[in-house]
C-alpha cells in the first residue's frame, strides 16, 4: 500500500462510469471518493449495494 492515494470521483454511473469505479477500487494507490449521477434508478442502487458513496447531481 502506498503512503498517499489519489481520491477519484466518478461523474455518471453508466457503462463507462461503472467500469471506472470498479477499476479504481482495484488500485492500491486510488480511493473511490464517490459517484455522482442525475438518474436515481437501478444503476445507483447497484453502486450503493457495492458500498460506493452516491451523490445526487442536478442537470443544468
C-alpha positions in Angstrom: 0.0 0.0 0.0 1.3 3.4 -0.9 1.5 6.2 1.7 -0.5 8.5 -0.5 -3.6 7.7 -2.5 -5.5 9.6 -5.1 -9.1 10.2 -4.4 -11.3 9.8 -7.5 -14.9 10.8 -8.1 -16.9 9.4 -10.9 -19.4 11.6 -12.7 -22.1 9.3 -14.1 -22.6 5.6 -13.4 -23.5 4.3 -16.8 -21.5 1.7 -18.8 -18.2 3.6 -18.6 -18.7 5.1 -15.1 -19.3 1.6 -13.6 -16.2 0.3 -15.2 -14.1 3.2 -14.0 -15.5 2.9 -10.4 -14.7 -0.8 -10.3 -11.2 -0.2 -11.7 -10.4 2.5 -9.2 -11.4 0.2 -6.3 -8.9 -2.4 -7.5 -5.9 0.1 -7.4 -3.8 0.3 -4.3 -2.9 3.9 -4.9 -6.5 5.1 -5.6 -9.6 5.6 -3.4 -13.1 6.0 -4.8 -14.5 9.2 -3.2 -18.0 8.6 -4.6 -20.2 8.6 -7.6 -22.4 11.5 -8.9 -25.3 10.9 -11.2 -28.5 12.7 -12.2 -30.5 9.5 -12.6 -31.9 7.8 -9.5 -32.6 4.4 -11.0 -31.2 0.9 -10.6 -27.7 2.0 -11.5 -27.3 3.9 -8.3 -28.9 1.1 -6.3 -26.2 -1.2 -7.7 -23.5 1.4 -6.8 -24.8 1.7 -3.3 -25.0 -2.1 -2.9 -21.3 -2.3 -3.8 -20.6 0.2 -0.9 -19.8 3.2 -3.2 -20.8 6.6 -1.9 -23.5 8.1 -4.1 -24.1 11.8 -4.6 -27.0 13.5 -6.4 -26.2 15.7 -9.4 -28.6 18.1 -10.9 -28.7 18.6 -14.7 -28.0 22.0 -15.9 
